[in-house]
Amino acid sequence: MRWDQKLRQLQDKLGVTAEELAGTLGITSRTLSDLMKSPDDGGREPTGPVQRLVDLLIGELDSQGVASLPQSRLNLVVIHEEFRTAVGREGTVDAILEMHAAAGTQRNNEFHYVIFEPSKDVKWVVEGLLRRRVQPHFFLGKSPFDTSETRDCYFTATTVWLVSQAIRRDLAHITLAADPRKYWPLARELKELAEVEVTFVRESGAVNIDDLDEFIKDMGIGIADSSGRQFGEVYSLKVKGADSKEISYGFISPGKMNESGEVIRTGNPLFFSWNHMRKSPGTANEMKISDLRTGDYVSYSIGMNNRGPCATDVALVKRAVLPNQSVQQSTGGVPRILQSDKEQAEIIEIITDAVNVCADEDGWALSADVGSRISVLHPTFKNRLQDIGAKGMNNFVAEHPAVFDYSQRGEGTRYSAACIRVKPTVGNK
């Protein structure tokens, strides 16, 4: 394993910022930044003492004093039986795990599932939950007194009891997979009782109530959406300190772009850092956070760090047009001539990646957004299409119905312009 990879592994295990990691290793942030670059980007190896310290901390030395890394603090997850993700009840645990893993901080997740009618799906309750280490809590209600009010009371009482037990085990965060419209008073009291951050996970397809969302967020309670990739505009970009020029984090305003190119904001800004940028097939970021600029239109997934929801896997969709600047497409120089089959496969891969980044929860992406993203990351793309005789991206997509669904005017989608979707059988991410 390369040293830049080891350092990122150590940072993940410790759950610290780059500045905190540099302090742990006794080096400057600038030195650490150089060490965490890949060799292709000019990265260099640590000195001998730093190498030994890194090895020790990640437990790879067989000698005395193997590093004892601090345990991740507890994230208590309580799931209401009626909560659903895009793939149903079975995807709930995976969705929440991915949110926390993506943010690179909370690792010690403890799942509890409050069940009102276990007879509906015995296999899921018994086999699935126990195999995945999810602790069930059964409500033994009796008709006609088994009402929605009694179930709400049981869920609330169970959650309060679980939190009171978890406080003794270094509780750091509470995640409620439940309806925020109904359980916001519970979240408010838990935040005060446990003195930790509380986050709701909104179920897939739930209707946003802007006034309620603002009310809940004003209390310092987070709301995360589990339904696929989200969209927004880069609101601001920040440097590490007053003396630094290196951008290390920023904020994204959630929202969708309308037909006139204006982003309609739908929520409070979400934090993201240099480490939350979309990764290439290797370990490097697809693009640096410093390559973004305020106003860029991006897509992202929702993660949860120790302060609540954040943006992860941030990918550029469309560049912001600066004042007095027209949108220009680079021709990229002389067209390349490659073997047709190989070139077609590479073009399909490029379009597939862009669609996955730009798609809504139904899998459809506006062709214009797909083209904008590709033009930034692959400036020679138009020439490559010409090399194989394709008249344009939309025509190329339409000529590959085994790979893509294509709607010329948005029929069957929420859009009124050309749209592309990757067929599920192609291994959409």
N, C-alpha and C positions, 0 to 999 in steps of 0.2 A: 504494500500500500504506500502510495506517495505521501510525502510529509504534509502537503496541503490538505489531502484527504484525512490524514490522521488528526490534524488540527480541527477540522470541521466536526469530526467524530467526537473529539474531546469537548468541543463547545456544546454539542448536542447533549452529551452525557451530563455535563455540569449545569446545563440550562442557564448559561450566562451570556451577556453581550460580548462583542469583540473587545471592547475596552476593558471589561472585567477579566476576560481571558488573558489579555496582555499583562494586566497586573498580577495575575496568578503565576504567569511564567516569568515575571521580572523583566519584561521587555516593553518597548514603546508600542503604541497603537500603529504607528507607521511601519515599524519593523514587522509586526504581526501581519499587517496588510500585505506586505511583500511576501511573507512566508506562505500566506494562504492563496497566493496566485498559483495557477498551474504552471509547469515548466514552459509550456508553449506561450504563456503570457508574460514570461520573464520572471517567474517565481524562483526563489532560491531556498536552499535547505537551511534549517536551524543550525546553530552551533552545537557542539557536542554536549555541553551541559543541558541545553534546552531540549535536545533530542532525548536524553536520558530522563528528564523530568516528564516529558510528554508520554514516553513509554511507561513510566511508573504510574502516572495518573490514569491511563486507560487500561491498566492492569495487564500489560503484555510482558512484563519482566517476571522471570521465574525466581528471582533472588528474594531476599528478605524485604519485608516492608512493601508488599504489593498495595497499590493505592486503594484506599477505601473512599469511593465517590459518595458524595452526599445523596441520600435518597430523595427522589422527586416527591414533592409535597402532594397531598391527596386532593384529587378532584372527585367530588361526590356527584354521581349522576343518578337522578331519580326519574324514571320513565312512567308516564301515565299509559294505561292500557289502550286508550283511544288514539294515542300519538301514532302517526304514520309518516314514513318517508316516501320518496318517489317509487321505491320498489316494495312498499308495504311495510308491515311490522318487522319482517326479517332483516331489513336493512338498517334498522334504527341504531343498533350497536355499532355497526361498521361506519355509519355516517358520523356519529359523534366521535369515534376513535380517530377518523381521518381529520376532523376539524382540529382536534388537539395535537395530533402528530404533526400536522402541516405547520403549525405555529412554532414547533420546536421547543416547547417548554413543558406543558403539563403532560406527564407520562403515566403517573400512577392513578389510573382511572378505576373507580369502584362503582359498579352498576347495580342498581336496584330497580325492580319492575313491579309495579303495583297492579294486581290483577283482580278484576271484578267477576269475570265469567271464564274461568279456566277450562270449562267443558267445551268452549268453542274451538279450541285448538290445543288438544292435549300434547301433541308431538312438540309443538313450539314451546309450550310452557315447561314441560318436563325435560325433554332431551335437549332442545336448543338452548334454553336458558342455563341449565346446569352445566352443559358442556362448555359454554362460553363464559362460565363463572359469573353469571348474572343471578343475583339473589332475588327469588320471587317473594312477594308478600300477598297473601290471599285474603280477599274480603269475603267473609261468610255471611252475606246478606240473605234475608228471607223475604220472599214476596208475601204480601203487597207492600212491605215496608222497605224494600230495596229500591230506593229512589235515587235520583241524580244528586239530591242534597246529601243523602247519607254517604254516597260514594265520594262526593267532594270532601266531606268531613273526614272520611277514612284516609284519603290521599293526603290531606293536610296534616292529620295527626301522625301518620306514618313518616312523612317527610321531616317533620319537626323532631321526632324521636331519632331518626337516622342522623340528622345534623348534630343533635346533642351528643350522640355517641362519637361522631367523626371529629368533633372539636378536640377530643382527647388524643387524636392521632394525627395532629399537624394538618388540619384541614386548611386548604388554600383557596378552593373555588367550589361553587355549587352550580351544577347544570341541571335545569329543569326542562325535560322534554314533555311539555304540557302547554295547555292553552293560556297564553299571557292575559287574555281578556278576563279569564276567570280567576287566575291564581296570582295576579300581581300583588294583592295584599300579603299573600304568603311570602312572596319573594322579598317584599319590603321588610317584613319582620325578620326573615332569615338573615338579611344583610346586616340588620342592626344587632341581632342576637349573636351571630357567629363572627361578625366583623370581617367578612371576606366578600369577594366579588361574587355576584350571582348573575347567571346568564340564562335566558330562555332560548330554547331551540324551537323555532317556528316550524310546524309540520308542512310538508309539501302541499302546494295548492291552496294554502291558507290565504284569506283575503287580508291585505294590509289595511289597518285602520290608522291613518296618519296621526290623528289627534291622540289616540291611545298610545301609539308608539312613542310619540314625543313626550307624553306624560310619564311613561315608564322609564325612558332614557334620562329624563330630567331627574329622576330619583337615583340615578347612577346604576341602573339595572340594564344589562345588555340584552339585545335580541339578535340571534343569529338565524340565518335562513339555511335550511338543509337542501333546498331544491336546486342543485347544480350550480353552474357558473353564474356570476353576477356581472353587472356592467357599471361603469362609473367614469368620472372625470378626475384626473390628477388635480387635487385641490391645492396642495402645497408640497414643497420639498425642503428638507432641513439638513443643515450641516451638523457635525458632531459637537462643535464648540465654537466659541467666538473667534478663535484664531485659526479655525480650519476652513478649507474650501471644499472639502470632500463631502458630498451628499451621502448620508447614511440612512435616512428614513424620510417618510412623508405621510400624507393623508390623501385618501380617495373619497370623493363625494359620490355615494351610490346614485344611480340614475340611468335612464335610457335616452338615447338620442332620437329626436323626432325627425320628420322628413326635411326640415329646414336646417338640420345639422346642429341644433341646440340641444344640450343635455338637460333634461328635466330632472332635477334632483329629488330624491325620494327618501333621504335619511341623513343622519349625522355622519360626518367624515369618519372613515375607518383608517386606523394606523396600518402601515406596512414598512418594512425595512429592506435593506439591500439583500438580506438573506431570504426574503419572501418573493423575489423575482422568479419567474418561470425558469426551470432548469432545462438545459439542452439534454440530448440523450446521454452525454457524459455527466460530469459533475459541475461543469461551469454553468453560470447563468446565461440564459438566452441573450439577454442584453443587460448592461449595467444600469443600476438605478440612476446614475448620473446621466445616462443617455435619454432619460425621460425629461419632459418639460411640462410645466403647468398648463393644464387644458387638454393634454393628451387624453384620448378616449381609450380605456383599457377594460379588459375582462379579468376576473379573479374568482377564486374560491374563498369560502368563509373558513377561517380557522379561529381558534380560541387560545389566547395566551393568558397570562396571569392577571390581566386587566379586563378580560372579556373578549368580544368578537374583534377580529382583525382580518385584513385582506392577505391572502397567500396565493402563490402561483400566479403572480401578476404578469399579464401579457399585454403588449401593445396591440390595439385594434386599429386605431386611426390617429394620425398625427394632428395636433392642433395647428391651425393656420395662423401664423404670427401676423401682426399688423403690417400692411403694405407688402405682404408676401403672397404670391400665388402658389397653388399646388403644382409641383413639377414632378414628373416621373423620370427617373434616371434610365437611360438606355443601357448603361453598363458596358459600353464599348462594343467590341467585335462579337457577333453571335458565336456561340460554341456549337460545334458539330459533334454529336455523340450518337452512339447506336440507338436506334429508335426505341427498342423494347426497354433498354435500361433507362433512357431518358423519360419515357412515359411512366415508368414505375416511380422515378424520382419526383416527377410532377404530381402524380397522384398522392405521394407522401406529403408533399408541400401543401397541397390543397386540403388534404385530410386534416393535417395539423391546424391549419388556419380555421377550418370549419369548426373543429373541436373547441378552439379558443373563443370563437365568435358566436357559437350557437346558444339559443335560448333553451329553456327546460324541455322543450319538445324536440330539440335536436336541429332546428332550422336556423340557418345563419343567412343574413342578407349578403347577397353576392358582392355588393359594394364594400361591405366591411371586410369580407374575405380578401378582396382584391387590394384594399388599402393596407392591410397587414402584410400581405405577401410583397407588395411593392417596397416596403421598408426593409424587410429581412432578406429579400431576394431580388435585388435591383435588375438582374438579367432575366427575370421570369418571362417577360413578354417575348424576348428574343428566343428563349428556349421553346416557347410554344410555336413560334414561327419556324424553328429548326425542324420540327416534326410535322409541319404542315397544318397545325391547328389554327383556326381563325380567331380564337380568343378563349379565355377561360371558360365562359359559359358554354360555348360550343363543345369544348373539350369535356366538360362535366356531363353535358347531355349525351355525348357519344360513349359514356362509360356508365350505363344504367346498372351494371352489376355492382358498382362501387358506390355511386351517388344517386340520391333522389334529387330531381331538379324541377323547380316550378318557375316558369318564365315570368309570371305576373303575381306570384305569391298565392295562387289558388291553394286552399287547404291549409294555409298558415295564417298567422296574425299580421302578416305584412302585405303590402300592395305592390311589391317590386320583386325582381328575380331573387330566388332563395335556393340554397343548397343544403342538403342533409346527407351525412354519411350513413350508409345502410348499416344496421346493427351487426350484420354478419361479418363486417370488415374488421371488427375489433375496436370499435370506437372506445376511446378512453372514458 
